[in-house]
Amino acid sequence: MRAEDEWEQISETVRAMGAAVGLKETLHFALVGALDVIGHAEHAGVSMVYQHTRIESPAATDDVARRGDELQYELGEGPCLQSIREQETVWSDDLTVERRWPRWSQRASDELGVRSMLCFQLFVTHDTLGALNLYSSKAHAFESEDRTAGLALSAHIAVALSSAQDAAGQESALLGASVIGQAQGILMQRYELLPSQAFLVLARAAQRDDSTLQQISETLVENSVRGHGGAV
C-alpha cells in the first residue's frame, strides 16, 4: 500500500471511530481499520489493563487473535504484554525462532499457525493501558512502513477509546443519579420524608448491606415497580 493510501485509510478509520456509538462499536471500527491500514495483518485484537491489575481482551477480529491474546495472559509473557509494560512498539519476524517469549511463541505458532506479530501500546487513561495486537501466518510479514503506519493509527485509537470510555462513564453516572433520585422519591412518598432524610436512609442501607447507593436504589425501584414494596 502506498503511503498516501495508508493515510487515507487511517483517516477513514478515525472518522468511523469518531462516529461510533459506545466503546464496543469504537473497538470494532478500530480493529477493522487496523486490518485495512496494515495490509499484512490477518488477525487483530485489543488488550486492556484496568487499574494496572486486571487484563482482558474486549475485542478481537476472530478466534486466532482472541486465543493469541489469552495465551499471553495465561502464560504471563508475550509481545502485547511487553508492549504494555515497556515499549510503544514490539514485533517478532518469526515466532518459531523467538527467544523473548519462548512458551507463548511456541504455542502461538504450533496451535494457531501464527508466525509474525506486531503490537502497539495504547495509553488510554492513567488507570488503563492497552495494546493493539496484529497477527500474521507468514514469517517476516510486517515491514518498517507497517510499524510507522501502525504507530500513527494506534495513537488515534487510544484517543478514540479514551473518549468512548469517558462517554460511557458519564452515561453511567447519569443513570446512577437518576435511579438514586427515583429511590429517594419512593421513600419520600412512602414515609413522608424530606429529600435529605430519604438519602440518609439509602446511605445507611448501603452501608449495612456492604453495597452501593446505586445498587440499593435499583433494588428499591425494581421492587416498587413490581408492587413488592420492601424495606430498605
N, C-alpha and C positions, 0 to 999 in steps of 0.2 A: 504494500500500500504506500502511495506517495505521501510525503509529509503533509501536503495541503488536504489530502483526503482524510488523513488521520485527524487533523484538527477540525475538519468539518464533522467527522463522526463524534469527536469529543463535544463539539458544540451542540450537536443533536442530542447527545446523552444528557448534557447539562440542562437543556430545555425540557427534556422529558422528565428528569428528576424534579425540576422546578415546578412542573405542572402536576406532579404526583400527589395523591391524597393519602397521607399516612405513611408510616415507616415501612410497612410491608410493600407497598407499591413503589416507594423510593428505592428499596433494595432490589426489586425486580428490574427496574429500568437501569440501575447501576450495573447489574450483572449482565444483562442483555447488551448494554453499551460496551462493557469490558470485552466481551467476545467479538463485538464489531470492530472496536478500536485495535485490539491485539489479535490480529487475524490468525496467529499461530496457536492461540489458546483454544482448547477444545472443551474445557470444563472450568467453571468458576464458582467460587464460594466466598462468603464473608465470615470472618471470625470476629467475635466481640468479647472483650474482657470487661466485666462490670465491677466497679469499685475495687479493681486490682486483685480480685479473687476469683469470681465465677467466670468461666469462659464457655461460650457456646457458638453455634453457627445458626444465626437467624434466617439465613437464606443460602441457597445453592442452586445451580442450574440443573443438577442431576445427581444420581446416587454416587457417581465416582467422586465428584467434588465433596459431597456430604460425608462420605466414608473416609476420604483422604484427610479431611479436617478432623473428624472424630478420632481417627487413629493417632493423630498428633496429641490430642488431649489425653487419650488413654495412656500413651507411652511417655508423655512429658517431654517430647522432643520433636523437632521438625522445623521447616523453613518459616511457616507462619508464626510459630512461637518465637523464633529468633527475630523475625521482623518486628513483632510487637515489642519485644523486650530490649532489642539492641540497635537495629538498623532500619533505615527507611526502606531499603530495597534489598531483598535476598533472592538469589536464584541458584538453581543447580542445572547444569547442562546434561548430566547423565546420572540418574539415581542408582544405577547398577554398580557404579564405582564411587558413590558418595560416601565420605567418611565422617561428615559432621553429625549426621543423624542416622547411624547405621541400622538400628532396629526399624525405624519408620521407613527409611529408604527401601529396605529390602521388601517389607510388606506392601508398600505402595506400588513397587514395580512388579512384584510377584502376583499380588492379589487383584490389583486394579489396573495393571498394564500402563502405569504412569512412568514416563522416562525423564521428562523435564518439568521444572517447577519455577514459578516466578511469583514473588509476594511483595506487596507494598504496604507499608504501615499506614494506618488510618488513625489520626489523632482527632477523636470526635469531641470529647469533653475532658475536663480534668479527672473525672472519675471513670471514663470509658475510653479504652483504647481498642483498636481493631486492626484487621489486616484484610486486604483483598488478595485472594489466593487463586492463581491461574495454573492449570494443569495441561500437559500435552502428552500424547502417547509416543511422540518422536523425540529422540535424543537431539540435543543442541537446537531445540525448536525456537528458542527466543533469542532475538538479536538485540544489539545495542539500541536500535530505534524503538523496539518494543519497550525497553526499560525507560526510555525517555518519555514516550507517549503515555505509558502506564503511570509514571510518576505524576505527570500533569493531571491525568484522569483521576487518580486516587485523591489528589488534593481537592478536586471538585466534589468527589463522592463524600469525603469527610465533612465538607461544609454542608452538603445536602442532608446527610444523616444527622448532623448536629441540629439543623433547622427542623427536621422531622421529629426528632426526639423532644425538642423544646415545645413544638406544637402539641405533641401527644401529652406532655406534662401539663401544659396549660389547660388542655381539654379535660384531663383527669381532675385537675384542681377545681375546674368549674363544676364538673359533675359532682365532686365531693361536697363542695359548698352547697350545691342545690339540694342534695339528699339530706344533709345536716339541717338545712333550713326547713325542709318538709317535716323532719322528725321533731324539730322544735315546735312547729305549728301544731302537730298532733298532740304533743304534751300540753301545750298552752290551752288548746281547746278542751282536752280531756280533763285536766286538773286545774284549770283556771290559773295558770302560772304566767308570770312575766317572762319575756324572752330570756333574760339573764338567768332566771330560775330554771327554765327548761334546758338551757345549755348546760348548767351545772349538773342537772340530773343525768344528762347524756355523758358528761365528762366522768362523773363518779361511776356510772355503769361500765364505761370503757375501762377504767382503772381496775374495777372489781373483777372484770372478766378477762383482764390482760388482753384487751382488744384495742381497736382504734375507734375514734369518733365516727368515721365513715362506716365501718362495719356494724357498729351498734345501731347507727341511724338507718342503714339499709335493712337490717332485720326488723326494726320497728315499723318502717314504712311498708315492707312486704307483708308483715302480719296484719297491719291495718287494712291494706288493700284486700287481703283475703278474708277479712272480717274476724280474724282470730283475736284481736285485741292484744293481750300480752303485756306483761310488766317489763319495765326497763331494769 
